[in-house]
Amino acid sequence: MQENLTTNNTKKQNPVRKYVKYLQIAVPTFHTIPFIGCFTKITEQKLVAVFLSRMRYINNIKHKGFSLYFCILLGSSVIVYADFDSNNIYSYTNINMVVKSASEYDYPPYCIVSQDGKADGFSVELLRATLSAVDRDVEFKTGPWNELKQELKDGTIQVLPLFGRTPEREAMYDFTFPYLSVHGAIFVRKGDKRIKTIDDLADKSVLVMRGDNAEEFARRKNISSNIIAVETYADAIELLNSGKYDAVITQRLMGIQLLNKMECKTVVPLDFVIHDFRQDFCFGVKDGDKELLSLLNEGLSIVIADGTFDKLHAKWFGPLLIYRISFKQLIKYFLIIFIPFAGLSSLLLIFILHREVKNKTKNLRQEIEERKHAEETLKRSEASVRNKLKIILEPEGNIADLDLSDIIDVKVIQSIMEDFYKLTGMLGALLDSSGNVLVAVGWQDICKNFHRCHPESSKNCIESDTILTTDVQPGEFKAYRCKNNMWDMVTPIILGDRHVGNVFIGQFFYEDEEVDVELFKQQAKLYGFDETEYLVALEKVPHFSRETVNACMHFYSKLADIIATQSYSAIKMSRMLVASKNTELALADEKERLAVTLRSIGDGVITTDMQGNVIMLNKAAENLTGWKSDEAAGHPLPDVFNIINEITRKKCENPVEQVLATSGTIKLANHTCLISKNGREIIIADSGAPIRDAEGKIIGVVLVFRDMTEKQKLDESIQKTQKLESLGILAGGIAHDFNNLLGGIFGYIELALQESTETNVSTYLAESLSNVERARALTQQLLTFAKGGAPIKKLETLFPFVDETVQFALSGTSVSSISDVQEGLWLCEFDKNQIAQVIDNISINAQQAMPNGGTIEVSAKNVIFEEHSHPSLAAGKYIKLSFKRPWYRYTKRVFSSNL
């Protein structure tokens, strides 16, 4: 065993192991292995209580049969309290979706309060991103730092975003791995030359923030006899600037940022770094909150890996890492100095600027080096964490690369061994294969204060460790009397086929042997120990019977076997679960792709089982049938897919029965009509096919159908169009022949008009000629319709054309007409023949509605329609033409003015 066995503080580990210790929290499998506190859901207190009750009962019986009885009781504890539940391996049920956190008032750029009173800053944003990466939200409150620390300890809040890890806080809080490491600095009033080193603070008044790392460091190191704690560092800067105090100790970058924010130029940081005051910033949680700690470590690893950490760091620290003196500042300094002092002052200005730039550059270089160091530390930590997780979770991972500390919870094992020591007085220690001490309890003063402190006697201890750990088989143990004349024993821990560590007991005498006090007096003289103190330490060395020693060693041997067996099983189980999870994810992806494909198909799809019961419908089938897929599942197909013959209205044969009868693809007959759940009738085209498994056996039926209603309407419309085309051809032929006849009539009437000498006859002939002209116009419209041509529109005025048309239609009747036309009526684009036909029809209808005579009022005025103001007309200028009599409106037409 190595010299560092003397420590009882298991949290003091080397930097890499300090980060790796969180692996057992990051891998939730280890919370489900029975008995051992680091691998179980049983609370540590319950485990210790059961264990102590067994041990107290053992102490009340004879030593005879101790080993066998103890093993039986130990086995019963394992059986009674094992609670292995693989379903909860990946659950963190005790973690709320919204995590409560808090931010101190003014610690820029890490934690600040924005103008709207909300928490902000690098560490606040980093915590938000960390919890978001593991699907958690966080809410922040603000308050004085010292109160927030107490609230975290009491459990009122769950996590603090900016929490330096210090020896004083180890017992009250748990920490994630550090995301930033910086050093402290001393701030003084500008021009104060009294402080050159940290030792110069011994007789000075030093300001710190209450509860901050700086206060704990200052009081731990006792750097001054006059340490004053204030609420915030802004208060500390103001008090220092007032001249009543000598210095402020805080983190350099935060202090510089705070000075800039306060626009305080009379306080500056000293050039040297306080190397003993190193701040490892972590996320802090209440002691024992392992589930939240696991989530935070996992989320922090993710935001470091995906670049979020670098983006946040660049956002909050980037502007602080570049310092330039602008041209405007140079001019300002130059003018201030040059005007009163001229040339000599210019030289002084250059000297001052050079010194300022040099100091700024030095400070910035220190900050940059600290940042680089923090980034390198984080990268190494990230790489280590990823490698350990890969080894544990991936089948190709090499277990040989794992250390013993990577697979056990040192804190829980320490507690078990301490309780065992209290019951038996037997020292215990747990070491990895490299000799690093993971757990050490009950170490004797004679070793701690004497044997391990002298270079010669410590060689005997190292030799004992080497001899003990050689050629010891699993499940066995080996005893050795070291050259310092005390007994040590060891049993190995084997993971798979690899020796990963050892469990030691030692520093004792057997009850049946006599201690040679003279021999130890000689050793005191040989190594220069104080004989009196050495012999006092010798008297404290415990004496055990051989049965007790063997029983204790059997316990530790069984404990080592449980640690190794359960750890190895946990790793294999983790890999199996990860492989199973990957398979589930692959199946889920495949199912999702299939669902997306079915949803994307425009045709309706229904699948059924061999009994014709519906299994699922895609979205198109849901729309056509009116049934939801979940609602239709399990129903017979005819309930959901209700089809009849459109013409005969008889039910169609069940397509599933047709497919199963033919074992092939079938198509529905023509005129198939689907009646949806709400009674809507849809003309469909359908096909059905069997679903076969990998062996070709039919296991169901799939139906694919589409809505043919619109297509059928289109076909009918085409048929009607074709009929109209035929009718148009017929009308064209008739109109052409009729037009030829009208041509003859028109010619003869003109000749008669020329030959007529009687006035009445000429008038009648002229009227006849006018009617023939209108008949020719109507015939021309029939020809236009027959040819599929468009109306012949011209831009001209509606009046007096409308008046003439109305009067002509009413001629020879007892109905008259009057006109009301707006002045400045717009021109209008229209086909005269078509409008004349419309006006004729309206006038004739009006005349027929007034058999006893009357008057028709024809009015016209300009109107303008805005966008969406008329249901069928676009925005623009129109002419409104109205026909009415005082108590009845007949109709109205609106014509576009095209202006």
Disulfide bonds with the S-S distance in Angstrom:
none
